[in-house]
Amino acid sequence: MDRIRANPSARARQLSCKEIATIHAVNPESLEVTTGRVSGKPVICMSSSRSIPCLFILADLSEDGDPTSVLAEIFNYKQNTTVLNETVERLFIRPAKYIK
């Protein structure tokens, strides 16, 4: 969450104790962070299932930027030069890969 808070294009949401407990109960290797839309607005979300990618909303994003680029920036992920079309392709990042 510190990386999200440090990004000027993202506003971190407060997770409930129940949400945090649910996240901690999931195998960290299966958790993925991606972008999505809630009420038409871009968000960063997390889930252990790609069929329900926005199970937990981590942050709201400003509408003037590319959500995929913001997510890649937060995780220091080097994406290729083409911007992903969010309706066809979605960037999924596994935070466990970044923890050493």
C-alpha positions in Angstrom: 0.0 0.0 0.0 3.0 2.3 0.5 3.7 2.2 -3.2 0.1 3.1 -4.0 0.1 6.0 -1.5 3.3 7.3 -3.0 1.8 7.5 -6.5 0.2 10.9 -7.3 -2.4 9.3 -9.6 -3.7 6.9 -7.0 -5.7 7.4 -3.8 -5.5 4.3 -1.5 -8.7 3.0 0.0 -9.0 1.9 3.6 -9.6 -1.8 3.8 -11.8 -3.2 6.6 -10.4 -5.6 9.2 -12.5 -8.4 7.6 -11.1 -7.7 4.1 -7.5 -7.7 5.5 -8.2 -11.0 7.3 -9.6 -12.5 4.1 -6.5 -11.4 2.2 -4.2 -12.8 4.8 -6.0 -16.2 4.6 -5.2 -16.5 0.9 -2.0 -18.1 -0.4 0.1 -15.1 -1.3 1.3 -16.8 -4.5 -2.2 -16.7 -5.8 -2.9 -13.0 -5.2 -2.9 -10.7 -8.2 -3.2 -7.0 -8.5 -4.8 -5.5 -11.6 -6.9 -2.5 -12.8 -10.6 -2.3 -13.3 -13.6 0.0 -13.2 -16.1 0.6 -10.5 -19.0 2.9 -11.3 -17.1 3.8 -14.5 -14.1 5.0 -12.6 -10.6 3.4 -12.8 -9.4 1.4 -9.7 -6.6 -0.8 -8.6 -7.9 -4.1 -7.3 -6.7 -7.4 -6.0 -8.0 -11.0 -6.1 -7.0 -14.6 -6.1 -9.3 -15.3 -9.1 -9.0 -13.8 -12.5 -12.8 -14.5 -13.0 -13.4 -12.0 -10.2 -10.4 -9.6 -10.6 -11.8 -6.8 -8.4 -12.6 -8.7 -5.2 -10.8 -6.1 -3.1 -10.5 -2.4 -4.2 -7.1 -1.1 -3.2 -7.2 2.4 -4.7 -9.0 4.9 -6.9 -7.2 6.3 -9.9 -7.3 9.7 -11.5 -9.3 9.5 -14.7 -6.8 11.5 -16.7 -4.2 8.8 -16.9 -3.8 5.3 -18.2 -4.7 2.8 -15.4 -2.3 0.1 -16.7 0.6 2.5 -16.8 -0.1 3.7 -13.3 -0.2 0.1 -12.1 3.1 -0.7 -13.9 4.7 2.4 -12.4 3.6 1.5 -8.8 5.2 -2.0 -9.1 8.1 -0.8 -11.2 7.0 -3.2 -13.9 8.7 -2.7 -17.3 6.0 -3.1 -19.9 6.5 -3.0 -23.6 5.8 0.3 -25.4 2.3 -0.5 -26.5 -0.5 0.4 -24.1 -2.8 -2.5 -23.2 -6.4 -2.2 -24.2 -8.1 -2.8 -20.9 -11.2 -4.3 -22.5 -9.2 -7.0 -24.2 -6.0 -7.4 -22.2 -5.4 -6.7 -18.5 -2.2 -6.4 -16.7 -2.0 -8.8 -13.7 0.9 -8.4 -11.3 1.7 -11.0 -8.5 3.1 -9.0 -5.6 4.6 -12.1 -4.1 7.2 -12.1 -6.9 8.4 -8.7 -5.7 8.9 -9.8 -2.1 12.3 -11.3 -1.3 
